[in-house]
């Protein structure tokens, strides 16, 4: 390994010789999704300008344009909207077990793996699929949060780090804690209604580029485009 390099500002830069400085070499996103080779993706749709960091898993889910997941994120039977920011170690729609059976162990539905049957219990897996999760557009989910099966998180919402969300969260609400509960809204109701009607996340690339500088001021933005 390279020896640590120090400066007069006590800045330390320390990387193994065989690893690039990822902050400098990740490059610019584009129409092709950027997916780390360690990701595990099954029967899922991934949009343009998306970024999946290391060890993410998507199962029968959609992950729409401009959204990113910052590593070790599990997304199962879920639709994720556009412009979502998902921190590391988030889990969306963790698997339920059949508590009503004699045993809740997965040998009763993953039967083939244990040699108990030639077919798995597809009815059970369909029960899991029916508890679909929905994440709106421009949602921020903090580190280590868990979105439980069947939950809808509305557009513009914020889920605090470590929250366990068991009930639906309305658009632009901020939810924290275990169980997750709303503590306030990002904006007043009138502004929220205008933002939802504008639906800027559905603008095409050229429109976003032309109006990009206006995305920083909510007041003038909703006055101009609502």
SERO-4910 file (N, C-alpha, C, O; in steps of 0.05 Angstrom, whole numbers):
BEGIN
 pado doro    nc1    nc2    nc3   cac1   cac2   cac3    cc1    cc2    cc3    oc1    oc2    oc3
  Unk    A     16    -24      0      0      0      0     17     25      0     40     25     10
  Unk    A      6     46    -11     20     72    -10     21     82     19      2     78     34
  Unk    A     42     96     25     43    109     52     24    132     52     20    145     32
  Unk    A     11    138     75     -6    161     77      8    187     70     32    190     77
  Unk    A     -5    204     56      6    230     48     -7    252     65    -31    254     65
  Unk    A      9    267     78     -1    289     95      7    315     84     28    318     70
  Unk    A     -8    336     90     -2    363     82     -2    381    106     -7    371    129
  Unk    A      3    406    102      3    424    125    -25    428    137    -27    438    159
  Unk    A    -46    419    122    -73    421    131    -82    395    144   -106    391    150
  Unk    A    -63    376    148    -69    350    159    -89    334    143   -104    318    153
  Unk    A    -89    339    117   -106    324     99    -93    298     92    -69    297     84
  Unk    A   -107    276     96    -96    249     91   -110    236     67   -134    235     66
  Unk    A    -94    227     48   -104    213     25    -91    186     25    -67    184     22
  Unk    A   -107    164     27    -96    138     31   -112    117     16   -135    111     23
  Unk    A   -101    107     -6   -114     87    -22    -95     64    -27    -72     68    -31
  Unk    A   -106     40    -27    -89     17    -37    -80     22    -65    -94     36    -81
  Unk    A    -58     11    -73    -46     16    -99    -64      7   -122    -64     19   -143
  Unk    A    -80    -14   -117    -96    -25   -139   -124    -13   -140   -141    -22   -156
  Unk    A   -130      8   -124   -157     20   -125   -154     49   -136   -137     64   -126
  Unk    A   -171     57   -155   -171     85   -164   -184    103   -143   -198     94   -126
  Unk    A   -178    129   -146   -193    149   -130   -220    152   -143   -224    166   -162
  Unk    A   -240    138   -131   -267    137   -144   -280    164   -146   -296    169   -164
  Unk    A   -273    182   -128   -285    209   -129   -277    223   -155   -291    241   -164
  Unk    A   -253    217   -165   -243    230   -189   -250    216   -214   -250    228   -236
  Unk    A   -256    190   -213   -257    174   -237   -285    162   -242   -289    146   -261
  Unk    A   -305    169   -226   -332    158   -231   -344    169   -256   -360    156   -269
  Unk    A   -336    194   -264   -345    205   -289   -373    216   -288   -385    218   -267
  Unk    A   -383    223   -312   -409    235   -315   -430    214   -321   -425    195   -337
  Unk    A   -454    217   -309   -476    198   -315   -487    204   -343   -480    224   -356
  Unk    A   -504    185   -353   -515    189   -379   -540    172   -383   -552    162   -364
  Unk    A   -548    168   -408   -572    153   -414   -570    124   -405   -590    112   -396
  Unk    A   -546    113   -406   -542     85   -396   -539     86   -366   -523    101   -356
  Unk    A   -554     69   -352   -551     68   -323   -522     61   -315   -509     45   -329
  Unk    A   -513     72   -293   -486     64   -283   -491     45   -260   -502     52   -239
  Unk    A   -483     20   -264   -489     -2   -245   -463    -15   -237   -448    -25   -254
  Unk    A   -457    -15   -211   -432    -27   -202   -433    -57   -207   -454    -70   -205
  Unk    A   -411    -69   -215   -410    -98   -222   -420   -116   -200   -428   -139   -205
  Unk    A   -419   -107   -175   -428   -124   -152   -458   -124   -148   -468   -139   -131
  Unk    A   -473   -108   -163   -502   -106   -159   -515   -132   -169   -505   -146   -186
  Unk    A   -538   -138   -157   -554   -162   -163   -582   -153   -171   -597   -144   -155
  Unk    A   -588   -157   -197   -613   -146   -208   -628   -168   -223   -617   -181   -240
  Unk    A   -654   -171   -215   -670   -192   -228   -697   -179   -237   -711   -167   -221
  Unk    A   -703   -182   -262   -729   -174   -274   -737   -146   -265   -759   -141   -256
  Unk    A   -719   -127   -269   -724    -99   -260   -718    -80   -282   -702    -85   -300
  Unk    A   -731    -57   -281   -727    -35   -300   -711    -13   -287   -717     -5   -264
  Unk    A   -690     -4   -301   -673     18   -290   -672     40   -311   -665     35   -334
  Unk    A   -678     64   -302   -680     87   -321   -653     99   -327   -632     90   -320
  Unk    A   -655    122   -342   -631    136   -351   -620    154   -328   -635    162   -310
  Unk    A   -595    161   -330   -582    178   -310   -583    167   -282   -583    183   -263
  Unk    A   -585    141   -279   -587    128   -253   -559    118   -245   -541    115   -261
  Unk    A   -556    114   -219   -530    106   -208   -535     86   -185   -547     93   -164
  Unk    A   -526     62   -188   -528     41   -168   -500     35   -158   -484     23   -173
  Unk    A   -494     42   -133   -468     36   -122   -465      7   -114   -483     -9   -120
  Unk    A   -443      0   -102   -436    -28    -97   -457    -43    -80   -469    -31    -61
  Unk    A   -461    -68    -87   -477    -87    -71   -507    -80    -68   -519    -86    -48
  Unk    A   -517    -66    -88   -546    -61    -88   -561    -85   -100   -550    -99   -117
  Unk    A   -585    -89    -91   -601   -111   -101   -629   -101   -108   -643    -88    -92
  Unk    A   -638   -107   -133   -665   -101   -142   -678   -126   -151   -667   -141   -168
  Unk    A   -702   -131   -141   -717   -155   -149   -745   -146   -158   -760   -135   -142
  Unk    A   -752   -152   -183   -778   -146   -194   -787   -117   -187   -808   -114   -176
  Unk    A   -770    -98   -193   -775    -71   -185   -768    -52   -208   -756    -60   -228
  Unk    A   -777    -27   -205   -769     -6   -225   -755     16   -210   -761     23   -187
  Unk    A   -735     28   -223   -718     48   -212   -715     70   -233   -700     67   -252
  Unk    A   -730     92   -229   -734    110   -251   -711    131   -254   -693    131   -238
  Unk    A   -714    148   -275   -693    166   -284   -681    183   -261   -696    193   -244
  Unk    A   -655    186   -261   -640    204   -244   -638    195   -214   -626    209   -198
  Unk    A   -650    173   -208   -649    163   -180   -622    150   -175   -610    140   -194
  Unk    A   -614    149   -150   -589    135   -143   -592    121   -117   -608    129   -100
  Unk    A   -577     99   -113   -576     84    -88   -547     81    -81   -530     71    -96
  Unk    A   -540     90    -56   -512     94    -49   -499     69    -36   -484     72    -17
  Unk    A   -506     46    -45   -492     22    -37   -506      6    -15   -517     17      4
  Unk    A   -505    -21    -18   -517    -39      1   -546    -34      6   -556    -35     28
  Unk    A   -560    -27    -16   -589    -22    -15   -604    -45    -27   -597    -56    -48
  Unk    A   -626    -53    -13   -642    -75    -22   -670    -65    -29   -684    -53    -13
  Unk    A   -679    -70    -54   -705    -60    -64   -720    -84    -76   -711    -95    -96
  Unk    A   -742    -91    -64   -757   -115    -72   -786   -107    -78   -799    -94    -62
  Unk    A   -797   -116   -101   -825   -111   -108   -833    -82   -102   -851    -77    -87
  Unk    A   -819    -64   -115   -822    -35   -109   -819    -19   -135   -803    -25   -152
  Unk    A   -835      2   -137   -831     23   -158   -818     47   -145   -830     59   -127
  Unk    A   -794     54   -154   -780     78   -144   -782    100   -166   -776     94   -189
  Unk    A   -791    123   -159   -795    145   -178   -770    158   -187   -748    147   -183
  Unk    A   -773    181   -200   -750    196   -211   -737    213   -189   -751    222   -171
  Unk    A   -712    219   -193   -697    238   -176   -697    230   -146   -696    247   -129
  Unk    A   -698    204   -140   -697    195   -113   -668    192   -103   -650    184   -118
  Unk    A   -664    198    -78   -637    197    -65   -639    177    -43   -651    182    -22
  Unk    A   -627    153    -47   -629    132    -28   -601    126    -16   -583    118    -30
  Unk    A   -598    131     10   -573    128     24   -566     98     27   -582     81     21
  Unk    A   -542     93     36   -533     66     39   -548     50     60   -558     62     79
  Unk    A   -549     24     57   -560      5     76   -590      9     80   -601      2    101
  Unk    A   -604     20     60   -633     22     61   -645     -4     52   -634    -18     34
  Unk    A   -667    -12     64   -681    -36     55   -710    -28     50   -724    -18     67
  Unk    A   -719    -34     25   -747    -28     18   -761    -54     12   -753    -69     -6
  Unk    A   -782    -60     27   -798    -84     25   -783   -109     33   -779   -127     16
  Unk    A   -775   -111     58   -762   -136     67   -782   -158     68   -806   -154     70
  Unk    A   -772   -182     65   -790   -205     63   -805   -212     88   -794   -212    110
  Unk    A   -831   -218     85   -847   -228    107   -845   -259    109   -839   -272     89
  Unk    A   -850   -269    133   -850   -298    137   -878   -307    145   -894   -291    155
  Unk    A   -885   -332    140   -912   -342    145   -916   -349    174   -913   -372    182
  Unk    A   -922   -329    190   -924   -333    219   -947   -352    227   -947   -363    249
  Unk    A   -967   -354    209   -990   -370    216   -985   -400    212  -1002   -417    220
  Unk    A   -962   -408    200   -956   -436    196   -943   -448    221   -934   -433    239
  Unk    A   -941   -474    221   -928   -487    243   -900   -477    247   -891   -472    269
  Unk    A   -886   -475    224   -859   -463    224   -859   -440    205   -870   -442    183
  Unk    A   -846   -418    212   -843   -395    194   -817   -396    178   -811   -377    163
  Unk    A   -802   -418    181   -777   -421    166   -783   -423    137   -804   -433    129
  Unk    A   -765   -413    120   -771   -413     92   -769   -440     77   -772   -441     53
  Unk    A   -764   -461     92   -765   -487     79   -793   -494     69   -796   -511     51
  Unk    A   -814   -482     82   -841   -488     73   -849   -475     47   -869   -483     34
  Unk    A   -834   -455     38   -840   -443     12   -817   -444     -7   -821   -443    -31
  Unk    A   -792   -445      2   -769   -451    -15   -763   -481    -14   -742   -490     -6
  Unk    A   -783   -496    -21   -783   -525    -17   -761   -539    -34   -749   -558    -24
  Unk    A   -756   -529    -58   -736   -542    -75   -708   -542    -63   -693   -561    -65
  Unk    A   -702   -520    -50   -675   -517    -39   -669   -538    -18   -646   -546    -14
  Unk    A   -690   -547     -4   -687   -566     18   -694   -594     10   -694   -612     27
  Unk    A   -701   -598    -15   -708   -625    -25   -734   -636    -15   -739   -660    -15
  Unk    A   -753   -618     -7   -779   -627      3   -800   -629    -20   -820   -642    -17
  Unk    A   -794   -617    -43   -813   -617    -65   -798   -609    -90   -776   -599    -89
  Unk    A   -811   -614   -113   -799   -606   -138   -807   -578   -146   -796   -566   -165
  Unk    A   -827   -566   -132   -836   -539   -138   -836   -522   -112   -843   -533    -91
  Unk    A   -830   -496   -115   -833   -478    -92   -862   -470    -89   -879   -475   -106
  Unk    A   -868   -457    -67   -895   -448    -60   -900   -421    -73   -896   -400    -61
  Unk    A   -908   -421    -98   -911   -396   -113   -934   -379   -102   -933   -354   -105
  Unk    A   -954   -391    -90   -975   -375    -77   -964   -357    -55   -973   -335    -52
  Unk    A   -945   -367    -40   -932   -351    -20   -917   -328    -31   -919   -305    -22
  Unk    A   -902   -333    -53   -886   -311    -65   -905   -290    -77   -898   -267    -78
  Unk    A   -928   -299    -88   -947   -280    -98   -958   -262    -76   -964   -239    -80
  Unk    A   -962   -274    -53   -971   -258    -29   -950   -237    -23   -958   -214    -16
  Unk    A   -925   -243    -25   -905   -222    -21   -906   -201    -42   -904   -177    -36
  Unk    A   -910   -209    -67   -911   -190    -89   -935   -171    -85   -933   -147    -92
  Unk    A   -957   -181    -75   -980   -164    -72   -976   -142    -52   -991   -122    -52
  Unk    A   -957   -145    -34   -951   -124    -14   -930   -105    -27   -908   -101    -16
  Unk    A   -937    -94    -49   -919    -77    -65   -914    -50    -51   -931    -39    -38
  Unk    A   -890    -40    -54   -883    -14    -44   -881      6    -67   -875     -1    -89
  Unk    A   -887     31    -60   -885     53    -80   -870     76    -68   -878     86    -47
  Unk    A   -849     85    -81   -834    108    -73   -838    130    -94   -832    125   -118
  Unk    A   -848    153    -86   -854    174   -106   -829    187   -118   -807    175   -116
  Unk    A   -832    210   -129   -809    224   -142   -796    242   -121   -808    252   -103
  Unk    A   -770    246   -125   -755    266   -109   -757    259    -79   -759    277    -62
  Unk    A   -756    233    -73   -757    224    -45   -728    220    -35   -711    210    -50
  Unk    A   -723    228    -10   -697    224      2   -701    204     25   -717    209     43
  Unk    A   -687    181     24   -688    161     44   -661    159     58   -641    153     45
  Unk    A   -660    164     84   -635    166     98   -623    139    104   -636    118    101
  Unk    A   -598    140    114   -582    116    118   -596     96    137   -606    103    158
  Unk    A   -597     71    128   -607     49    144   -636     48    149   -646     32    165
  Unk    A   -652     65    134   -681     64    138   -692     39    126   -681     27    108
  Unk    A   -716     31    136   -730      7    127   -758     16    120   -773     27    136
  Unk    A   -766      9     95   -794     14     86   -808    -13     85   -800    -30     69
  Unk    A   -827    -17    102   -839    -43    105   -858    -50     82   -866    -32     67
  Unk    A   -865    -75     79   -882    -84     56   -908    -69     54   -921    -63     75
  Unk    A   -916    -62     30   -942    -49     25   -943    -19     29   -964     -7     26
  Unk    A   -921     -7     37   -920     22     44   -916     39     19   -901     32      1
  Unk    A   -930     62     18   -926     82     -2   -914    107     10   -923    117     31
  Unk    A   -892    116     -2   -879    141      7   -884    162    -15   -875    158    -38
  Unk    A   -897    183     -8   -905    203    -28   -882    219    -39   -861    221    -27
  Unk    A   -887    232    -62   -868    249    -75   -858    271    -56   -873    283    -42
  Unk    A   -832    276    -58   -820    297    -42   -816    292    -13   -806    309      2
  Unk    A   -822    268     -4   -820    261     25   -791    257     33   -773    253     16
  Unk    A   -786    258     59   -760    252     70   -764    231     92   -781    233    109
  Unk    A   -748    210     90   -748    189    111   -722    190    126   -700    187    114
  Unk    A   -723    195    152   -699    199    167   -682    174    170   -692    151    167
  Unk    A   -656    177    175   -638    155    179   -648    136    201   -656    146    222
  Unk    A   -648    110    196   -655     91    216   -685     88    220   -693     72    237
  Unk    A   -701    102    206   -730    100    210   -740     73    200   -729     61    182
  Unk    A   -762     63    213   -776     39    204   -804     48    197   -820     53    215
  Unk    A   -810     49    171   -835     61    162   -855     39    158   -852     21    140
  Unk    A   -877     39    173   -897     18    172   -923     27    160   -941     11    154
  Unk    A   -926     54    157   -951     66    146   -944     86    124   -921     96    123
  Unk    A   -963     91    107   -959    109     84   -950    137     94   -959    147    115
  Unk    A   -932    149     79   -923    176     84   -932    194     61   -927    188     38
  Unk    A   -945    216     68   -957    234     48   -935    250     33   -913    252     43
  Unk    A   -942    261     10   -922    277     -5   -911    300     12   -926    314     26
  Unk    A   -885    303     11   -870    325     24   -871    324     54   -864    344     67
  Unk    A   -878    301     66   -876    298     94   -848    288    102   -835    275     86
  Unk    A   -839    296    126   -814    286    137   -821    267    159   -835    274    178
  Unk    A   -812    242    157   -818    221    176   -792    211    189   -772    206    175
  Unk    A   -793    207    215   -770    196    230   -779    176    251   -802    175    257
  Unk    A   -760    161    261   -765    145    284   -773    116    279   -775    108    256
  Unk    A   -778    102    301   -786     74    300   -811     71    319   -808     73    343
  Unk    A   -834     66    308   -840     66    280   -839     94    268   -843    114    282
  Unk    A   -835     96    242   -833    122    229   -859    138    231   -881    127    226
  Unk    A   -856    163    238   -880    180    240   -873    207    229   -851    217    232
  Unk    A   -893    220    216   -888    247    205   -884    267    228   -899    267    248
  Unk    A   -864    285    224   -860    306    245   -867    334    234   -873    352    249
  Unk    A   -865    337    208   -873    362    196   -873    359    165   -864    338    155
  Unk    A   -882    380    151   -881    380    122   -858    399    113   -851    418    126
  Unk    A   -848    393     90   -826    410     79   -836    438     72   -822    457     75
  Unk    A   -861    440     62   -872    465     54   -901    467     63   -912    447     73
  Unk    A   -913    490     60   -941    493     67   -958    479     46   -949    473     24
  Unk    A   -983    475     53  -1001    459     35  -1004    471      8  -1006    456    -12
  Unk    A  -1006    497      6  -1010    510    -20   -986    505    -38   -989    500    -62
  Unk    A   -962    508    -26   -937    503    -42   -936    474    -51   -928    468    -74
  Unk    A   -943    456    -33   -942    427    -40   -961    422    -63   -954    407    -82
  Unk    A   -985    433    -62  -1005    429    -83   -994    439   -110   -998    426   -131
  Unk    A   -981    462   -109   -970    473   -134   -947    456   -145   -946    451   -169
  Unk    A   -930    446   -128   -908    430   -137   -918    404   -149   -908    395   -170
  Unk    A   -938    392   -137   -949    367   -148   -963    372   -175   -962    355   -192
  Unk    A   -975    396   -178   -988    402   -204   -968    408   -225   -972    402   -249
  Unk    A   -946    420   -218   -924    426   -237   -912    401   -247   -906    398   -271
  Unk    A   -907    382   -229   -894    356   -235   -869    359   -251   -866    348   -273
  Unk    A   -851    376   -241   -826    382   -256   -809    357   -262   -794    357   -281
  Unk    A   -812    336   -246   -797    311   -251   -804    298   -277   -789    280   -286
  Unk    A   -827    306   -289   -834    294   -315   -824    311   -339   -829    304   -362
  Unk    A   -811    334   -333   -800    350   -355   -779    334   -369   -765    318   -357
  Unk    A   -776    340   -395   -755    327   -410   -728    340   -404   -727    361   -391
  Unk    A   -706    328   -413   -679    337   -406   -675    366   -415   -663    381   -399
  Unk    A   -683    373   -439   -678    400   -449   -693    421   -432   -682    443   -426
  Unk    A   -717    415   -423   -732    433   -406   -718    437   -379   -716    459   -369
  Unk    A   -709    415   -367   -695    417   -342   -670    433   -345   -663    450   -327
  Unk    A   -655    429   -366   -630    444   -370   -637    474   -373   -622    491   -362
  Unk    A   -658    481   -387   -665    509   -391   -674    522   -365   -670    547   -362
  Unk    A   -686    507   -347   -697    519   -322   -681    510   -297   -691    513   -275
  Unk    A   -658    500   -302   -642    488   -280   -637    507   -257   -640    499   -234
  Unk    A   -629    531   -263   -622    550   -242   -646    558   -225   -643    569   -203
  Unk    A   -670    553   -235   -694    561   -220   -702    541   -199   -720    546   -183
  Unk    A   -689    517   -199   -697    496   -181   -688    502   -152   -696    487   -134
  Unk    A   -674    523   -148   -664    529   -121   -682    547   -104   -679    549    -80
  Unk    A   -701    560   -117   -719    579   -103   -748    570   -106   -760    573   -127
  Unk    A   -759    558    -85   -786    547    -87   -807    568    -92   -824    564   -109
  Unk    A   -805    591    -79   -825    611    -82   -828    621   -110   -850    621   -121
  Unk    A   -806    630   -122   -808    640   -149   -814    618   -169   -827    623   -190
  Unk    A   -805    593   -163   -810    570   -181   -840    564   -183   -851    562   -205
  Unk    A   -854    562   -160   -882    556   -162   -899    579   -172   -919    575   -185
  Unk    A   -890    603   -167   -904    627   -178   -903    627   -208   -922    635   -222
  Unk    A   -880    619   -219   -876    620   -248   -889    597   -263   -899    601   -285
  Unk    A   -889    573   -251   -897    549   -266   -923    536   -257   -932    517   -270
  Unk    A   -935    545   -235   -959    532   -226   -983    541   -242  -1005    532   -237
***
